[in-house]
Amino acid sequence: MEAEIIERLRTRFDTLDGNGNGFLEKDDFDDEVTRIVSVTGVAAGAPRAQLLRDAYRAYWWAMLDRLDKDGDGRISFEEYAEIVHAVDDFKSFAKARADAVDRFTDFDGDGWIERDDYLAVMVAARFDPAAAGAAYDALVPDQAGKVRAGRYADLIMEFYDTIGKAGAAQLLVPPQ
């Protein structure tokens, strides 16, 4: 595999590996939702929080089912790297997760994602704040500094479900 693809996969893996133990586990996904809900002040039992949790869990179970080759209930980086050969298998789960994050982050329901709300979610999801800000700016906010809802979901899909370089999502990969 090209070094650039491995670097991108490593960044993706590391953002998902919430406890940093070198494996993706169910708790990594649950904990990320808990961090996002906590920093945004949304009640854990609110419908938008449940939508987010359900989408994350579906994505986790899809990955576990398809990538956990040794059956240990967790996914190593080596197993995760196999996603490059099966990315189409994950599109529907990834899209549901991306759409849930997008809808969650449109806090006032006006169809726009505000920069501060986006950054709060991205930092809670373990992205570098400067890199996340650069990606937001690349989404071409309107004059009021907001990005149309749906564009955030596009960014997430571009980051997690493309191989190699991508547009604004490439900005989320820290320079080496």
N, C-alpha and C positions, 0 to 999 in steps of 0.2 A: 504494500500500500504506500502511496505517496506520503512524504513527511507532512505535507500540508493537511492532508485528510486526517492523518493520525493526530495532529495538533488540534484540529477542530473537534474530532471525536473525544479527545482527552478533555477539552474544555467543556463539552457537553456532559461528559461523564462526571467530571468534578463538580459541576453545578448541581447535578442530581444526587451525588453522594454526600448527603447532608451531614453525616457524622465523620466523614473523612476516613473511613476504615478501609477504603479500597474496594468496596462492594456496594451495589445498589440493593437495597432492602425495602420492604414495605414501609418500615418506619421512616425512611428517608422521605418518602412521598407524603405520608401523613404529617410529618414534622414540618415540611415545607408549607403545606396548607395552613397548619397551625401558626407558623411565623407570619405568613401573609395576612391571615385573619387578625392576628394580634396587632401587627403594626398599623393596620388600617382602621382598627377600632370597630370592625364589624363583629356583631355577636356571633359566637361559634354556632349557635343553633339557627341563625338566620337562613332563609332560603338560598340567598346568594352564596353563603359559606358552604352550605350542603351541596349545591351544584358544583362548586369548585372541588370539594372533597370527592364527590362521586366521579368526576372526570379524571382526577388524579389517580384514584384507585383503579378505574378501568384501564388507564394507560399502564399502570404498574402491572396489573394482572396479564395484560396482553404481552408486555415485555417478558415477564417471568415465564409465561407459557411458551414463548417462541425462542427465547435466548438462554434460558437456564439449562445448558446441555448436561451438566453433571447432577442435576436434580437436588442441589443443596438449599434451594429456597432463596437464593441470592444470585446476583449477576456480577461477575468479575469484569474488569475492563476488557479482557480478551473475549469473553462472551459477548459483551456489549458491542465490540468492534464488528461483530457479525451483522449488526444492523445495516451495514452498508450493502449487504447482499439481500436484505429483506425489507428495505425501507417501505415498499408499497404495502406490505402486510400491516404496517402501523398507521397508515394515513388516516383511517377513520377514527382511531383512538386518539391520535395526535391532534386531529382537527377538533374533536370534541373537547379535548383539554385546552387547546388554544382558544377556542370560542368561549369556554367557561372563564378563562382568565380575562379575556377581553370584556365580557359582560360584567364580570365581577368588578373590574377596574373603572367602569363607567358609573361612578358612584351616584351621580345625580340623574342618570338615565336620559341624558340629553343627546346621546349619540356621539359624544366627544370624550376623548381620554386626555385628561390634563397631565402636564409634565410631572408635577409633584406626586400625583396618585400613581402614575406609571413608575416613577423612580422608587417610591415606597415598596411597590410590589416587586420590582426587579432586584432591589437590594435584599429584600426578604428572601428572594429566590437565589441568593448568593452570587449575583452578578456584580462585577466591579462598577461602582457608581459612575465613574467617568466614561467607561465604555458604554454603559446603559444610556447615559445622557447623549453621547455621540450617535447612538443608534436611533434614539428618539428624534434628534434633530434631522437625521437622514430620512425620516418618515415624512418630512415636509409638513410641519405643522401649519395651520392657517395663521392669519395675522393676529389672532387672539392667543397664539401659543398652544393651541390644542390640536390633537390628531384625531381624525374621524375614527370612531369605533369601527372595528373590523381590520384596520391597519395594524393594530397591535397583534391581533390573531395571525395576520399575515407574517409579521416579524417572527413570531414564535414558530410558526410552521417552517419558515425559511431557515431558522437556526437549527431546529431539531430534525427536520426532515429533508434536508438537501445535503448533498455530499460535495465537498470541495468549497470553493468560494461562493459566496452569496452576496447580495446587495448590502442593505443596511445591517443584516444579521452578522455579516463578517466583522463588523465593528465591535461585536460582543466578544470576539476572540482577542484576548489581550496580546499586544505585541511581545515577542520573545526577545 
